[in-house]
């Protein structure tokens, strides 16, 4: 049986921290689905379609990664695609409480799906999409935090 995991997120925009988690998670599973979520609670810089395209572009060289948009309950989507594990990246202890609550809720809804937390590499532990947008707004250097393709897309938006 092939092992499939899902790494959901809004990826607005995708950062080197996200890409690091994607690379490391893809090494643990036969297939990793990066699921680009609609999140109405956030005010995204990029549309759902633009974020999905961006994630596809920057992960194209990782053979066992597929990218798909989704707009439903995560565990239901995971079941639909036969993913047995949800990947969640953690940058700092402050991320853990929210992610832990979400993992417990997902486990309550669908006990057969596990959540695996992957700690961010220390060089990306402070990088967030929110900070990237803030730096972009002030025309700061983003080259250490996001790929060139993403920088170009951000420049078109800001």
N, C-alpha and C positions, 0 to 999 in steps of 0.2 A: 504494500500500500504506500502510495506517495504521500509524503508529509507536506501539507500546505498550511501556510500562516498568512495572516492579514495584518498589514500595518496601516491603520487608518489615521487620517489627519486632514487638516484644512490646507496646510502647506501654502500659506499666504504671506510670503513666498517660501518655497523650499530653500533650505539652507544647507551648508556643509554638515551641520549637525544631523539633520534629517538623513542626508546621504550616507553619513557614517553609520547610522542605525540601520539603514536599508542594506548596505554592504555586509555588515556583520550578521544581520538576521538572515539574509539570503544564503549565507554560508552554513546556517543551521538547518535549513529546510530545503526540500526538493523544489518547492515553488513558493515565492513570496508575492502576494498581491498587495500592491500599494493602492489603498482605497482613498480617493480624494473626496472629502466630505463637504456637503453643504452645511454651513453652520450659521443659522440666522441670528445667533447671539453675538457673533463677531461682525465687525464692519469690514469686509474684505476689500483689499486694494484691487485684487484680480477677480474676474468672474470665475465661476466653477469650471467653465470650459477652458479658460486661459490657464488656470492652475493645473488642470489635468494635462494639458499640452506641455506645460513647463516641466512637470514631473516626468512625463514620458521622455522628453528630450534629454534631461540630465541623468536618467537611469537607463538609457538605451543600451549602454555597454555592459549591463549586468544581465547575463544570459537567462537566469531563472526568475526574473522580476517582470511582472505584468502590472500595468497601471489601469485603473478603472475608476470612473466616478461612481458615487453612491449617495443616496438620499433616503435612507430608511434606518430602522433600528439596527445597530451594528451587529448584534448577535444573530438577528434574522438574516442579514446580508451574509454573515459568515457561514451560517448553515446553508444558505442558497448556493454558495460557491464551494462548499465542502471544506472550509478552512477549520482546522481543529485548534488553532492557537491565534490569539490576538497579541500582537507585539505593541508594547508601549515603551517609549523612550523616557528616561528620567534624567534631567539635568542636575537637579539639586533636591535636597530634602523637601523643599517647599512644594515640589511637584508631586511628591509621594502621596500626601493625604488625599488630594483630588483623584489621582490615578487609582489609589487603593479603593476608594469608595466606588469608583466606576467599575473596577474589576469585580468587587463583591456583588454589585448590582447585576452585572453581566452573568456572573456565576449563578446567581439566584434565578435569572430568567432562563439560562441555558447551561445546566451543569456540565455538559459534555465538552464545552469549549473552555480551554485554559487561557490564562493571560500570562505572558512572559514579559517581565520588565528588563530592559537593557539600559544600563547606565551609559550616559553620554561619555565620549572621550573627553578628558579634562580640557583639551584645547577648545572644545565647543560647549562647555558646561554653562557658559554665560550667554550664549547666542540664542536669541529668540526671534521669531518672525516680527514680533512687535518692535523690538529694538532695531531690526533691519529697516523697517519702514520709517522709524524715527531718524535714523542716520541718513536715509535717502532723502527725507524731507529737507534736511539741512545740507544736502549735496556732499555728504561725507564719503570716504573711501570704503566701499563694500567688498573689495577684492579678497579679503581674508575670510569672508563669511558666506559668500554665495558665488556660484559659477558665473562666468562672463555672460552666458545666455540670460541668466536671471537679472544681472545688472542692466543689460540692455532693455529688458522688459520693464524693469522698475523705472528706468530713465524715461521711457515713453509715457509712464503713468504719473510721474511726479513733476 
